[in-house]
Amino acid sequence: MVEPQNSPPARTRPSVVTMSSYLIILFVVTQVINLLLSFTTISATREAFRSAYQGADPQGADTLAGVGVAFAIAASVFTVLLAVGLLVLALLNNRGKNWSRITTWVVGGLLVCCTGGGLISGAAGVTGSQGSSPDLDTEELQRRLEAELPSWYNGLTLTLNVIGLLALLAALILLALPAANEFFRKPQTAPGGYPPGQPGYPQTPGYPQTPGYPQHPGEPGYPQTPGAPGYPPTPGAPGYPQYPGQSTPPPGQPPASGDQGPSDRPS
């Protein structure tokens, strides 16, 4: 018979953990859409950078524009990679892995800073590449971006970033609620390897003992009849029936000569 393994009972995942995973998925979707939009507008962005650098360095404007676009694309790809890693952590959070929850807070906090910084710079009319070169005309870059990019681009990217930031913040907060703490706490096992409240594995009942063989009369342990030690006593011995007229001699003395045995009695 194979005994069951001492595995803890399945824990019910609270709704706050499930909702947190859904919000992380929403954040990942917004970042992937932003990356796709960046790839579709590479030509317009490159032209805006080239026009902004044209006044300061006409010969190196194309090179500087390429560097600026590459930096912007690399930043978007890095953000998406972190978001995908966050998605993997969300799947592990659904299984109650406490180390994944801690890592989610670390990676999520970094993404909050990146996304929030992008929103602040976008609201101020500043791009991530403006500080890369002192020759960049930021006002000209902003005008060229508005002229080259579609009219819906800025509004859509801003909306996606706001939704993603709020979703990520809500996901991190849900993972810190008391209901989530109870789910991620490692279950304690009682002595013997079983969780608290779980009965131990039933023991196999012992086999019945084999009855002993019957004993013969005279063997130790066999019930004797009163006065019979196992062999018939000699006449005149204690416990032996006396005949009429026969006296019982004291212990250790032979019977008197006048006592008659069964063979001396007259017929």
C-alpha positions in Angstrom: 0.0 0.0 0.0 1.4 3.4 -1.0 0.9 6.2 1.6 -0.3 9.6 0.3 2.3 12.4 0.2 2.2 15.0 3.0 1.1 17.8 0.7 -0.7 20.9 2.1 -4.3 21.3 1.1 -5.1 23.5 -1.9 -5.5 27.2 -1.0 -8.3 29.3 -2.4 -7.0 32.3 -4.3 -8.6 35.5 -3.1 -10.2 37.8 -5.6 -7.7 40.6 -4.9 -4.9 38.5 -6.3 -6.9 37.6 -9.4 -7.8 41.2 -10.0 -4.2 42.2 -9.6 -3.1 39.8 -12.3 -5.8 41.1 -14.7 -4.6 44.7 -14.1 -1.1 43.7 -14.8 -2.2 42.1 -18.1 -4.0 45.4 -18.9 -0.7 47.3 -18.2 1.2 45.0 -20.5 -1.3 45.5 -23.3 -1.0 49.2 -23.1 2.8 49.0 -23.4 2.7 46.7 -26.3 0.3 49.0 -28.2 2.7 51.9 -27.4 5.6 50.0 -28.9 3.7 49.2 -32.0 2.7 52.8 -32.4 6.4 53.8 -32.1 7.4 51.4 -34.9 4.6 52.8 -37.2 5.8 56.4 -36.7 9.6 55.9 -37.1 9.8 57.8 -40.3 7.8 60.8 -39.0 9.8 60.9 -35.8 13.1 60.7 -37.7 12.1 63.6 -39.9 11.1 65.7 -36.8 14.5 65.1 -35.2 16.4 65.9 -38.4 14.6 69.2 -38.7 15.3 70.1 -35.1 19.0 69.4 -35.5 19.3 71.1 -39.0 19.8 74.6 -37.7 22.7 73.6 -35.2 24.5 71.0 -37.3 23.4 70.6 -40.9 25.9 67.9 -41.7 25.3 65.8 -38.7 21.6 66.3 -38.5 20.8 62.9 -40.1 23.1 61.0 -37.7 21.7 62.8 -34.6 18.2 62.2 -35.8 19.0 58.4 -36.1 20.4 58.3 -32.6 17.4 60.1 -31.2 15.0 57.7 -32.8 17.0 54.7 -31.7 17.1 55.9 -28.2 13.3 56.3 -28.1 12.7 52.8 -29.6 15.1 51.2 -27.2 13.3 52.8 -24.3 10.0 51.5 -25.5 11.4 48.0 -26.0 13.0 48.0 -22.5 9.6 49.0 -21.0 7.8 46.2 -22.9 10.4 43.6 -21.7 9.9 44.6 -18.1 6.1 44.4 -18.6 6.4 40.9 -20.0 8.5 39.9 -17.0 5.8 41.4 -14.8 3.2 39.3 -16.6 5.2 36.1 -15.7 5.3 37.2 -12.1 1.6 37.8 -12.1 1.0 34.1 -13.2 3.3 33.0 -10.3 1.4 35.3 -7.9 -1.8 33.3 -8.8 0.0 30.2 -7.4 0.8 31.8 -4.1 4.5 32.4 -4.6 5.6 35.0 -2.1 9.0 35.7 -3.7 7.2 36.5 -7.0 5.0 39.0 -5.1 8.0 40.8 -3.7 9.7 40.8 -7.2 6.4 42.2 -8.6 6.7 45.2 -6.2 10.3 45.9 -7.3 9.7 45.6 -11.0 6.3 47.3 -10.8 7.8 50.2 -8.9 10.5 50.7 -11.6 7.8 50.7 -14.3 5.7 53.2 -12.3 8.7 55.6 -12.3 9.3 55.1 -16.0 5.7 55.5 -17.0 5.1 58.4 -14.7 8.2 60.1 -15.8 7.1 59.8 -19.4 3.7 61.3 -18.6 5.3 64.2 -16.8 7.7 65.0 -19.6 5.0 64.6 -22.2 2.7 67.0 -20.3 5.6 69.5 -20.1 6.3 69.2 -23.9 9.6 67.5 -23.3 10.8 64.2 -24.9 13.2 61.7 -23.5 15.9 62.6 -26.1 15.9 66.3 -25.6 18.6 66.2 -23.0 20.9 64.1 -25.1 22.4 66.9 -27.0 22.8 70.7 -26.2 22.4 71.5 -29.9 18.8 70.2 -30.0 16.2 72.8 -30.5 13.4 71.5 -28.3 10.8 74.0 -29.4 11.5 73.1 -33.1 11.3 69.4 -32.3 8.0 69.8 -30.6 6.6 71.7 -33.6 7.9 69.2 -36.0 6.5 66.3 -34.1 3.1 67.8 -34.0 3.3 68.4 -37.8 4.7 65.0 -38.8 2.8 62.7 -36.4 -0.9 61.9 -36.9 -3.3 64.1 -35.0 -4.6 61.1 -33.0 -1.1 59.9 -32.0 -0.4 62.1 -29.0 -3.9 61.7 -27.5 -3.9 57.9 -27.9 -0.4 57.5 -26.4 -1.3 59.7 -23.5 -4.5 57.8 -22.8 -2.7 54.5 -22.9 0.0 55.7 -20.6 -2.5 57.0 -18.0 -4.6 53.7 -18.1 -1.4 51.6 -17.8 -0.1 53.7 -14.9 -3.3 53.5 -12.9 -3.7 49.8 -13.6 -0.2 49.1 -12.4 -0.6 51.2 -9.2 -3.9 49.4 -8.4 -2.3 46.0 -9.0 0.6 46.7 -6.6 -1.8 48.0 -3.9 -4.1 44.9 -4.2 -1.1 42.6 -3.6 -0.5 44.4 -0.3 -4.0 43.9 1.2 -4.5 41.6 4.2 -6.4 39.1 2.1 -3.4 38.7 -0.2 -1.1 38.4 2.8 -3.0 35.4 4.1 -2.8 33.7 0.6 0.9 34.2 0.2 1.8 33.1 3.8 3.5 29.7 3.8 1.2 27.0 5.4 2.5 25.5 8.6 2.7 21.8 9.1 1.9 20.0 12.3 4.2 17.4 13.9 4.3 14.4 11.7 4.2 16.3 8.4 0.5 16.9 8.2 -1.1 20.4 8.0 -2.9 21.6 11.1 -6.4 20.1 11.4 -5.6 17.2 9.1 -5.8 13.7 10.7 -2.9 11.4 10.5 -2.8 8.5 8.1 -4.7 5.5 9.6 -2.5 2.8 10.9 -2.8 -0.7 9.4 -4.4 -3.0 12.0 -2.3 -5.8 13.3 -2.7 -9.4 12.2 -4.5 -11.8 14.6 -2.3 -14.0 16.6 -2.1 -17.7 15.7 -3.7 -19.9 18.5 -1.3 -22.2 20.3 -1.3 -25.9 19.8 -3.3 -28.1 22.3 -1.3 -29.4 25.3 -1.3 -32.9 26.6 -2.1 -33.8 30.2 0.9 -33.5 32.5 2.5 -30.7 30.4 3.1 -27.3 32.1 0.1 -25.0 31.6 -2.4 -27.8 31.1 -5.3 -27.6 33.6 -5.0 -30.4 36.2 -7.8 -32.0 38.1 -7.9 -31.4 41.9 -5.5 -33.7 43.6 -4.0 -35.0 40.4 -0.5 -33.5 39.7 -0.4 -35.3 36.3 0.4 -38.9 37.3 -1.8 -41.1 39.6 -0.4 -41.1 43.1 0.6 -44.3 44.8 -1.8 -45.8 47.4 -1.5 -44.2 50.7 -0.2 -40.9 49.3 -2.0 -37.7 50.2 -5.1 -37.2 48.1 -5.5 -40.9 47.3 -8.8 -42.4 48.4 -8.5 -44.6 51.5 -10.2 -47.9 52.0 -12.3 -48.7 55.1 -10.1 -49.7 58.0 -7.0 -48.2 56.4 -5.2 -45.5 58.3 -3.2 -42.9 56.7 0.4 -42.9 58.0 2.3 -39.7 58.6 4.1 -38.2 55.6 7.4 -40.0 54.9 6.5 -43.3 56.8 5.4 -46.6 55.1 1.9 -47.9 55.8 1.4 -50.0 58.9 1.5 -53.7 58.6 -2.0 -54.1 59.8 -3.4 -51.9 57.0 -4.9 -54.0 54.3 -4.7 -53.0 50.7 -7.2 -53.9 48.1 -5.6 -57.3 47.5 -5.5 -58.4 51.2 -9.2 -57.9 51.8 -11.2 -61.1 52.2 -13.3 -62.0 49.4 
